Amino acid sequence: MQNTFEIGHLSREDKVRVMEAIWEDLSKEDEEIESPKWHQKALIETEKRLELGEEKIVDWSVAKKELRKRFN
C-alpha cells in the first residue's frame, strides 16, 4: 500500500516531529537490519587511525558547523 503524505505545508517543528516518529519506528527493527560488510571494516580502520592519533574526535555541534561551511 502506498501512502503519499505532503510535507511541504508543515512547519519545521512538525517536520522534525514526523522525522523523529519515523526514526523511532525504524529503530525498533534494528536487529532485523544487517549492517553491510564494508561498515565493520570502516569502523575498524577508523578505530586504528584514532589509536595512532591520525583521527580526532569532534563534538557533533562543531562537526555540523564545519560541514555546513564546507557544503553551503
C-alpha positions as CSV (number, residue, x, y, z in Angstrom):
1,M,0.0,0.0,0.0
2,Q,1.4,3.4,-1.0
3,N,0.5,6.4,1.1
4,T,1.6,9.8,-0.1
5,F,2.0,12.5,2.6
6,E,2.6,16.1,1.6
7,I,5.1,17.6,4.0
8,G,5.7,20.9,2.2
9,H,2.9,22.7,4.2
10,L,4.2,21.5,7.6
11,S,6.1,23.8,9.9
12,R,9.8,23.0,10.6
13,E,8.8,21.8,14.1
14,D,6.2,19.4,12.7
15,K,8.6,18.1,10.1
16,V,11.1,17.3,12.9
17,R,8.3,15.5,14.8
18,V,7.4,13.4,11.8
19,M,11.1,12.6,11.2
20,E,11.5,11.6,14.8
21,A,8.4,9.4,14.7
22,I,9.7,7.6,11.6
23,W,13.1,7.1,13.1
24,E,11.7,5.7,16.3
25,D,9.6,3.3,14.3
26,L,12.5,2.2,12.1
27,S,14.8,1.8,15.1
28,K,12.5,-0.8,16.5
29,E,13.7,-3.1,13.7
30,D,17.5,-2.7,14.3
31,E,18.0,-6.3,14.9
32,E,16.4,-7.1,11.5
33,I,18.7,-4.8,9.6
34,E,22.1,-6.3,8.7
35,S,25.0,-3.9,8.5
36,P,26.9,-4.1,5.3
37,K,30.3,-5.8,5.4
38,W,32.2,-2.6,4.5
39,H,30.8,-0.9,7.5
40,Q,32.6,-3.1,10.0
41,K,35.8,-2.7,8.1
42,A,35.4,1.1,8.0
43,L,34.8,1.1,11.8
44,I,37.9,-0.9,12.5
45,E,40.0,1.3,10.2
46,T,38.7,4.4,12.0
47,E,39.5,2.9,15.4
48,K,43.1,2.2,14.3
49,R,43.5,5.7,13.0
50,L,42.2,7.1,16.3
51,E,44.6,4.9,18.3
52,L,47.5,6.2,16.1
53,G,46.5,9.8,16.6
54,E,45.6,10.1,12.9
55,E,41.9,10.8,13.7
56,K,40.4,13.1,16.3
57,I,37.0,13.1,18.0
58,V,35.0,16.2,17.3
59,D,31.9,17.3,19.1
60,W,28.8,16.9,16.9
61,S,27.8,20.5,17.1
62,V,31.3,21.6,15.9
63,A,31.2,18.9,13.2
64,K,27.8,20.2,11.9
65,K,29.1,23.8,11.7
66,E,32.2,22.6,9.8
67,L,30.2,20.6,7.4
68,R,27.8,23.4,6.8
69,K,30.7,25.7,6.0
70,R,32.2,23.2,3.6
71,F,29.0,22.3,1.7
72,N,26.9,25.5,1.7
